Structure formats: structure tokens, C-alpha cells
Amino acid sequence: MSPNTLDLSEDLTSYIQRVGVREMDTLRALREETAKLTMAQMQIAPEQGQLLQILAELIGARNCLEVGTFTGYSALAVALVLPSDGRLIACDINDEWTSIGKRYWEEAGVSNKIDLRLGPAIETLSTLVATGKAGQFDFAFIDADKTNYDAYYEYALELLRPGGLITIDNVLWSGAVIDMENQTDDTRAIRALNQKISRDERVTPCLVPIGDGITLARKRSSKIT
């Protein structure tokens, strides 16, 4: 047993994806199409998609949020494990990228479960709160512009029910979070949120070193103050 998380080689990563991920053909096709884009690095890894699926299943997720959809891989992964009346509200600002995802959502038969809302995510989340949706969601995935991560986290926390789960991507930021010479706005925003969540008594946190790092934050039952 090792006391440290493994530094994965390409071969070991390939092995994990081969034996540890059940990626349906539609998901794989979407991932492969996305890999051809110039911004392909924004796509989550298949093992991350698998993690989102099992987490959503474990908590019995029915109503979900996604902040940052890109080409729709994570939305598709989650929608596939939602019940027939489940729903995922996907927030993004880019019609070109999300239009790719729409084709695959339709092909997989889950387009009826995904409510894509184009526009600034803060406006979408604010509207959800204003229309009485606080405490109505089970699961949230945040993977968008990093400088607004704290705002997305706070809105997600307000919108989730007690026991709901927030998942946040890119929390290791390719290791930049521990490089104090790196003071870019994105890096500082992620670093600050990581510190905040580690002390936030409103949640039970866990930072998982998968992909570029995913934080899991389970909303506790006590009232948010």
C-alpha cells in the first residue's frame, strides 16, 4: 500500500480507462469528436464522467445542475443515470460547442432530461433562487470560468437540498495551486476556493486527485448561516 496517490503514467491511465470505465458508444463518440477541437483540453476524462455517474446514482439524484457544459460530455454522462423524470439544468454561454452535445444527447435518448440554458450562469442560478428553487436540487457539477467559481459554489450550495452533492473540476489546476509564484486570476480563484471549502462547516469536503482534481462537497443537514 502506498501512502501517496500514484503519479499515473499514460499506460496506467489507459488501463484505468479500459477496465474501470463503462463508456457507452455515444459517450465515446462525443469524447472523440471533442478531442479534435482546439479547446479539447476543456473536456473531462472518461473516468471523471464515470465518477459523476456513480455519485449521482449513489445519492439518488433526480434534479441536477451543471455550470459549464462545453460539448456536453458531462451532461450526457449524468443524464444517462437519471431516472425517467430526472432533469439536469445545463448552464453555458457557447451555442457552437453545446450544439455538438445536443446531437449526442438526442442520439442517446436523453435530450428530454437536459435543459440547456444559454447565458451567463450567474444569471441563470440567480433566477433559479429567485423563483423558489433553493433546496430543490440533488447534485451540481461546476466546470466553468474559474474566477466565478466561488459564486457558483455559493449558488449551488443554496440550491442544493441537505445531503446534496457539489462536484467541482480543475481544483488542482495542473499543480499551479501550490506554485505561489503563479498569481494569475484563475489560479488565485481556485486556490482561494479550495481553502474556503476545506474550512467550510456547511459541507463535508473531499478533494479527489482524478483528472485535474475534483472536489466533492456534501451539503450538511444543518441550516446555512
Secondary structure, 3 states (H helix, E strand, C coil): CCCCCCCCCHHHHHHHHHHCCCCCHHHHHHHHHHCCCCCHHHCCCHHHHHHHHHHHHHCCCCEEEEECCCCCHHHHHHHHHCCCCCEEEEEECCHHHHHHHHHHHHHHCCHHHEEEEECCHHHHHHHHHHCCCCCCEEEEEECCCHHHHHHHHHHHHHHEEEEEEEEEECCCHHHHHHCCCCCCHHHHHHHHHHHHHHHCCCEEEEEECCCCCEEEEEECCCCCC
